[in-house]
Amino acid sequence: MSNTYTWKVGQCDRTLATGMITTLHYTVDATDAERTYSVGAYGSVGLEPAEDGTMVPYDLITEAQCIAWLQAAIGGEEKVTEICNALDAQLVEKKTPTTGTGTPWSSN
C-alpha cells in the first residue's frame, strides 16, 4: 500500500465584478500507508484569465475543478509528482529520523 495524498483548496481569490478566480490557495496532505505519520505542504498559485466563452460561473465551480486548475497552473503532472516525492521524503524522515534537537543534559 502506498502513501495517500489529499489536495484541498482553502480559498479562492476572485474579481467580484466577473467572478473570475485569480488565485487559489491550497494544501496537500500526505499520510503513510499505515496511517501513522502525516505531513503537509501549502501554497498559492495565480490563474490565467479564462478564454472568452469558457469561464465557468463562480457558483458552479467545484473544488475538484479548482484542484485540476491549480495542478495545471503549478506545472502539471511533473510538478505534482515532485511535490508528492518531497512529501514522501518528509514521511521517511518522520519514520526514521536522521536529525534531532535538544541538549545533551536533558532527558527529553
C-alpha positions as CSV (number, residue, x, y, z in Angstrom):
1,M,0.0,0.0,0.0
2,S,1.3,3.5,-0.8
3,N,1.1,6.9,0.7
4,T,-2.2,8.9,0.3
5,Y,-2.2,12.5,-0.9
6,T,-5.1,14.9,-0.3
7,W,-5.3,18.1,-2.2
8,K,-7.6,20.8,-0.8
9,V,-8.4,24.4,-1.9
10,G,-8.9,26.6,1.2
11,Q,-9.5,29.9,-0.5
12,C,-10.2,31.3,-3.9
13,D,-9.4,35.0,-4.6
14,R,-11.7,36.4,-7.3
15,T,-12.7,39.5,-9.1
16,L,-16.2,40.4,-7.8
17,A,-17.5,42.0,-11.0
18,T,-16.9,38.9,-13.1
19,G,-16.5,36.1,-10.6
20,M,-13.2,35.2,-12.2
21,I,-10.9,33.3,-9.9
22,T,-7.4,34.9,-9.9
23,T,-5.6,33.0,-7.2
24,L,-6.0,29.6,-5.5
25,H,-4.6,28.9,-2.0
26,Y,-4.2,25.2,-1.4
27,T,-2.8,22.4,0.9
28,V,-1.5,19.0,0.1
29,D,-1.5,16.4,2.9
30,A,0.3,13.1,2.8
31,T,-0.3,10.1,5.0
32,D,1.7,6.9,5.1
33,A,0.2,3.6,4.2
34,E,-0.2,2.6,7.9
35,R,-1.9,5.9,8.6
36,T,0.7,6.5,11.4
37,Y,2.5,9.6,10.0
38,S,1.3,12.6,8.1
39,V,3.0,15.7,6.6
40,G,1.7,18.6,4.6
41,A,2.5,21.5,2.3
42,Y,0.7,24.6,1.3
43,G,0.9,27.2,-1.5
44,S,-0.9,29.5,-3.7
45,V,-1.0,29.9,-7.5
46,G,-2.2,32.6,-9.8
47,L,-4.5,31.6,-12.6
48,E,-4.6,32.9,-16.2
49,P,-7.8,34.6,-17.2
50,A,-10.3,32.3,-18.8
51,E,-10.6,32.4,-22.6
52,D,-13.7,34.1,-23.9
53,G,-16.7,31.8,-23.7
54,T,-15.0,29.3,-21.4
55,M,-15.4,30.8,-18.0
56,V,-17.4,28.7,-15.5
57,P,-19.8,30.8,-13.4
58,Y,-18.3,31.2,-9.9
59,D,-21.2,29.5,-8.1
60,L,-20.9,26.4,-10.4
61,I,-17.2,25.8,-9.8
62,T,-16.3,22.7,-7.7
63,E,-13.3,22.0,-5.6
64,A,-12.3,19.2,-7.9
65,Q,-12.3,21.7,-10.8
66,C,-10.1,24.1,-8.8
67,I,-7.7,21.3,-7.9
68,A,-7.4,20.4,-11.6
69,W,-6.7,24.1,-12.5
70,L,-4.1,24.5,-9.7
71,Q,-2.3,21.3,-10.7
72,A,-2.1,22.5,-14.3
73,A,-1.1,26.0,-13.2
74,I,1.8,24.8,-11.0
75,G,3.3,22.7,-13.8
76,G,1.1,19.7,-14.4
77,E,1.8,16.1,-13.6
78,E,5.6,16.7,-13.3
79,K,5.2,19.3,-10.5
80,V,2.5,17.2,-8.8
81,T,4.9,14.3,-8.7
82,E,7.7,16.5,-7.4
83,I,5.5,17.7,-4.6
84,C,4.4,14.1,-3.7
85,N,8.0,13.0,-3.8
86,A,9.0,15.8,-1.4
87,L,6.2,14.8,0.9
88,D,7.3,11.1,0.7
89,A,10.8,12.2,1.8
90,Q,9.3,14.0,4.8
91,L,7.4,10.9,5.8
92,V,10.5,8.8,5.6
93,E,12.3,11.3,7.8
94,K,9.5,11.1,10.3
95,K,9.5,7.3,10.4
96,T,13.3,7.0,10.6
97,P,14.7,10.4,11.7
98,T,18.3,11.3,10.8
99,T,18.4,14.5,12.8
100,G,17.3,15.6,16.2
101,T,17.2,18.6,18.5
102,G,17.7,19.1,22.2
103,T,20.5,19.4,24.8
104,P,22.8,16.6,26.0
105,W,22.0,17.3,29.6
106,S,18.2,17.0,29.2
107,S,16.4,13.7,29.1
108,N,13.9,15.0,26.5
